[in-house]
Amino acid sequence: MAGLLERRLASLRAILMQSDAGIRAQFPGYFLTYYSYLRILRNPARIEHLFQKARDMYLYLEAEGRDVLDLGAGFGLEALLVAIYGARRVVATEIDHDMVAVGRYLAERMDPPMANFESRYGDGIAMQLPSESFDGVMANCVLSHVRDLEGFLEEAHRLLRPGGIFFLSDENNSLYLPARARRRRGWRQMEAEPDGPYFAARRAYIGEHVPQLVGNELLEAVRLTRGLVAEEVLAAAREYRSKRSVTARPAFRYRHPLDGQYPERELNPFWLMGKFRDAGLEPELLPAFFSRGIEVHPRQWVKDVLRFFCMRWRVLSVFVWPIMRLRGRKPTENPC
């Protein structure tokens, strides 16, 4: 088994070590853009970091010989690695056709190809998969983009078998203060006047459905409806036209005005643990992940120190690292 594991890791490593031209010939353009941005391509240290991180997830999922669902798997690398490390079956769901195709291609390119990995198109939460059909459900950098967080967690609970584990990793940890300014600067750009994508979409939407608002009145209505969605936007615009004021107040000011999608939102890990409990999942705060022995560089020493303290006092993780990690276990049913 160790030999098979190493062969498959070597085949994935070889794909990620290819030239830009080689990758461009096989994958969509944004595969190259995304993994270049993460500095993974042709970077042995970062590739090893990816392998170690996926191994850590596999262990926290207790996935050996078990069935795992990845919700919002992207290109599927983490899910594929969980399958390589020893899960019985991994289903990776994604709503982007090209990403799904990449996941399938990668599984076929492994040596030998992966028979226990499936890359499937669709929203895993909306697929109506059978209840209690997985031992593990994972969501990496997904939850901060979800509109119905409570419904998402309830569906994860439904999909898990008794004793199963929901694993969450998300970089929008509100308690890591150094990232807050950068994140909020990105939000403001979505609403920048006059061409920020959310601002422009709302201006066009109001202009189409409330054509009586023009010029400065239209711009003011667009400003006052930040964070509102669809019919809320139109109702507020009509209210502004008649009363020159808007009473509706959004829960969050930065959302797509047509579909309500969040660009991303900050999540307090302790508040989120309460949401886990509400959904019937027993929450556990996990230590931040720091790779081991992949660099000869002072920052590796910093990682080693942070790992030492975060493994012993997990609560430190959410204050010293932007990525929070939680898991929630579905209780084992009591025998009658």
Secondary structure, 3 states (H helix, E strand, C coil): CHHHHHHHHHHHHHHHCCCHHHHHCCCCHHHHHHHHHCCCCCCHHHHHHHHHHHHHHHHHCCCECCEEEEECCCCCHHHHHHHHHCECEEEEEECCHHHHHHHHHHHHHCCCCCCCEEEEECCCCCCCCCCCCEEEEEEECCHHHCCCHHHHHHHHHHHEEEEEEEEEEECCECCCHHHHHHHHHHHHHHCCCCCCHHHHHHHHHHHHHCCCCCHHHHHHHHHHCCCCCCHHHHHHHHHHHHHCCCCCCCCCCCCCCCCCCCCCCCECHHHHHHHHHHCCCEEEECCCCCCCCCCCCHHHHHHHHHHHHHHHCHHHHHHHCCCEEEEEECCCCCCC
